[in-house]
Structures are given as structure tokens and as C-alpha cells.
């Protein structure tokens, strides 16, 4: 079963839940964070129907709404336009369905971008690797197309006109001190863009400072002869 099919299954559950309680909803999944807004069905007849069924725990003002949003790994909600009080059971059901819909939609969205070539590995956001040693470098066949004109990150972020030779020397010293080498490490420590860091890494490989690209494995920092002190 595909992600979008599972998303639609949860949507049907939400449809039924809202219909049962005279509510209407709107999901905004074209923005971040994704939001769910629930309102009472407008109209006097619908409002009277809702009031007849309420047991004192559920009450919603005619113009009130409750909005949920999922941001930074946390689901939060707020009430706007009046009083919006619903039972804990109903609220829990709505939140569980909404969280599943978010999960299925994000999986579908991410897979769609990757499979349709909208986003490639070398354009993925760079997360601080810490001590993981993961190499973020694009595959060999993608390097030539990674140009200054098409990649905004190709601009040196340091604000200085550092020469390539100086950067290669600094990168050589850096990877030997850290005993690890990755594009993300060069970006972060040398304050340069992704494309430039990728070219510096290739220069280090050509100079025999680091080994070849190995996918998710870190590059090997090759042994070298330490010059004797004068």
C-alpha cells in the first residue's frame, strides 16, 4: 500500500469523525508547518443540532476554530474566534489521525521529489555531521554539473577572497588534524560553499591527501611523510 493510499485512508477517518460531530476541517499541506483547522459547520440548523447533542463538555462558538500544527517535532494547538471545547476522547482521535496524515504525506512528498529528480543527493540540506564522518559529496557522475552558476552555495561564505591554493593547504592541515575528511567538514570549518568544498575535496584526492569517495563511509586520510625539523 502506497503512502498516498494510507494518507487517503486517514483522511476518510477524519471525514467521518467531523461529519459525526457537525464539524468541518481544512488541512494546509502546501506550507510549513502543515496545519489542520477545524470549525463548526455554519448555519443555524447545524448549530442547534450540535447543541442538542452536547453534554456540557463539548461546546463550540459559531465562529470559533481550533488549529493544530506540527513543528520542531511537537504538535501544538490554539483556539481562535471564541470558545472551542471538545472532549478529550474526540481531541485525541483528531490528533492521532492528523499525525498519521502528516507522516504519510511527508513520506509521499519526499519520495516524489527523489524519484522525479526534483532534488538530488548533492542538493540535500547539510546537517552538522558531528563525529559521524559521513561524506556528503555527490557521486562521481554528478560533479561536473555542479557549477558556480547553478548552485547558490558555490559562493564563498567567508566574505574573503581566499585563493584555491590557500584553501587546499588549509584543508590538508584540517583533515590531517581531524583524521577524517568530508565535504561538510570543509564547509563548516573553512566557511565555504558546497560546490567549492567539493572541488577542494577533489583536489585533496588528486594530491593523495585523501582516498576516493566511498558513499556513506568517510574518506580515508592517507598516510604522509612528516618533514624533518631543520
C-alpha positions in Angstrom: 0.0 0.0 0.0 1.5 3.4 -1.0 1.9 6.3 1.3 -0.8 8.4 -0.5 -3.3 5.5 -0.2 -2.6 5.3 3.5 -3.0 9.1 3.7 -6.3 9.0 2.0 -7.5 6.2 4.4 -6.8 8.5 7.3 -8.5 11.4 5.6 -11.7 9.3 5.3 -11.5 8.6 9.0 -11.3 12.4 9.7 -14.2 13.0 7.3 -16.3 10.6 9.2 -15.3 11.9 12.6 -16.1 15.5 11.6 -19.4 14.6 10.0 -20.4 12.8 13.2 -19.8 15.9 15.3 -21.0 18.5 12.8 -17.5 19.8 12.1 -15.7 20.8 9.0 -11.9 20.9 8.5 -9.1 22.2 6.3 -5.6 20.8 6.0 -2.8 23.1 4.7 0.0 20.8 3.5 1.4 23.3 0.9 3.1 25.3 3.7 5.4 24.5 6.7 4.3 23.6 9.2 1.4 21.6 8.0 -1.8 22.7 9.8 -5.2 21.3 10.5 -8.1 23.7 11.2 -11.4 22.5 12.5 -14.6 24.7 12.6 -18.3 24.1 13.3 -20.5 23.6 10.3 -22.0 27.0 9.7 -25.8 27.5 9.8 -28.4 27.8 12.4 -29.8 24.2 11.9 -26.3 22.7 12.3 -25.6 24.7 15.4 -28.9 23.6 17.0 -28.1 20.0 16.1 -24.7 20.3 17.8 -26.1 21.9 20.9 -28.8 19.2 21.3 -26.1 16.6 21.3 -23.6 18.3 23.6 -23.3 17.0 27.1 -21.7 20.2 28.5 -18.2 19.0 27.8 -18.4 19.9 24.1 -19.2 23.5 23.2 -18.1 25.4 20.2 -18.9 29.1 19.4 -20.3 29.6 15.9 -17.2 31.4 14.7 -14.6 29.6 16.7 -11.9 27.3 15.3 -9.2 25.1 16.6 -5.9 24.8 14.7 -3.2 22.2 15.1 0.3 22.4 13.7 3.3 20.1 13.9 6.6 22.0 14.2 10.0 21.0 15.5 8.7 17.6 16.3 5.9 18.8 18.5 2.1 19.0 17.9 0.6 22.2 19.3 -2.9 23.7 19.1 -4.7 27.0 19.6 -8.3 28.3 19.6 -9.3 31.3 17.7 -12.6 33.3 17.4 -14.4 32.2 20.5 -14.9 29.1 22.6 -13.9 25.7 21.3 -14.2 23.0 23.9 -14.3 19.3 22.9 -14.0 16.1 24.8 -10.6 14.6 25.4 -11.6 11.5 23.5 -12.5 13.4 20.4 -9.4 15.6 20.6 -7.2 12.5 20.9 -8.8 10.9 17.9 -8.3 14.0 15.8 -4.7 14.4 16.8 -3.8 10.8 16.2 -5.3 10.9 12.7 -3.6 14.2 11.9 -0.2 12.9 13.0 -0.6 9.8 10.8 -1.6 12.0 7.9 1.4 14.2 8.3 3.7 11.1 8.4 2.2 9.5 5.3 2.2 12.8 3.4 5.8 13.7 4.2 6.9 10.2 3.1 5.0 10.5 -0.2 6.3 14.1 -0.7 9.9 13.1 -0.1 9.7 10.0 -2.4 8.1 12.1 -5.1 10.9 14.7 -5.0 13.6 12.0 -5.2 12.1 9.7 -7.8 11.2 12.6 -10.1 14.6 14.2 -9.9 13.3 17.4 -8.4 16.0 17.1 -5.7 19.3 15.2 -5.9 21.6 13.9 -3.3 24.1 16.8 -3.7 21.3 19.3 -3.2 20.1 17.8 0.1 20.3 20.0 3.2 23.6 19.6 5.0 23.2 18.5 8.7 26.1 19.0 11.0 27.8 15.6 10.9 29.4 15.9 14.4 31.6 12.8 14.7 29.7 10.6 12.3 32.3 11.1 9.5 29.6 10.8 6.8 30.7 12.1 3.4 28.1 14.4 1.8 29.9 14.5 -1.5 27.8 13.9 -4.7 28.5 10.8 -6.8 31.3 11.0 -9.4 28.9 11.4 -12.3 27.3 14.5 -10.7 30.4 16.6 -10.0 30.8 18.1 -13.5 27.3 19.6 -13.5 27.7 21.2 -10.1 28.6 24.7 -11.3 29.0 28.1 -9.8 26.1 29.5 -11.9 23.5 26.8 -10.9 24.4 26.4 -7.2 24.0 29.5 -5.0 26.1 27.7 -2.3 29.1 27.9 -4.6 29.8 31.5 -3.3 32.4 31.6 -0.6 30.5 32.3 2.6 33.6 33.7 4.4 33.4 37.1 2.8 37.2 36.8 1.9 38.7 36.2 -1.5 40.7 33.2 -0.3 42.8 31.6 -3.1 42.3 28.0 -4.0 45.9 27.1 -3.1 45.4 28.6 0.4 42.2 26.7 0.8 43.8 23.4 -0.3 46.6 24.0 2.2 44.2 24.8 5.0 42.0 21.8 4.1 45.0 19.5 4.0 46.0 20.6 7.5 42.4 20.3 8.7 41.7 16.7 7.6 45.1 15.5 8.9 44.5 17.1 12.3 40.9 15.6 12.4 41.9 12.3 10.8 38.7 12.4 8.8 37.5 14.1 5.6 34.1 15.1 4.3 32.6 17.9 2.3 30.5 19.0 5.2 33.6 19.3 7.4 35.3 21.6 4.9 32.2 23.7 4.5 31.8 24.2 8.2 35.4 24.8 9.2 36.6 26.7 6.2 33.4 28.7 5.8 32.9 28.0 2.1 30.0 26.9 -0.1 29.2 23.3 -1.0 30.5 23.4 -4.6 33.8 24.9 -3.6 34.2 22.4 -0.8 33.5 19.6 -3.3 36.3 20.9 -5.6 38.7 21.3 -2.7 38.0 17.7 -1.7 38.6 16.5 -5.3 41.9 18.4 -5.2 42.9 16.7 -2.0 42.1 13.3 -3.6 44.2 14.2 -6.7 47.1 15.2 -4.4 47.0 12.0 -2.5 45.9 13.5 0.8 42.6 11.6 1.0 41.2 8.4 -0.5 38.4 8.1 -3.1 34.7 8.8 -2.4 33.1 5.8 -0.6 29.4 6.7 -0.4 28.2 6.8 3.2 31.6 5.8 4.5 34.1 8.6 5.5 37.0 9.2 3.2 40.3 7.8 4.3 43.0 10.3 5.2 46.1 8.9 3.7 49.5 8.5 5.4 52.1 11.0 4.6 55.8 11.7 5.5 56.3 14.4 8.1 59.2 16.7 7.1 62.2 16.6 9.4 62.7 19.7 11.6 65.6 21.9 10.4 
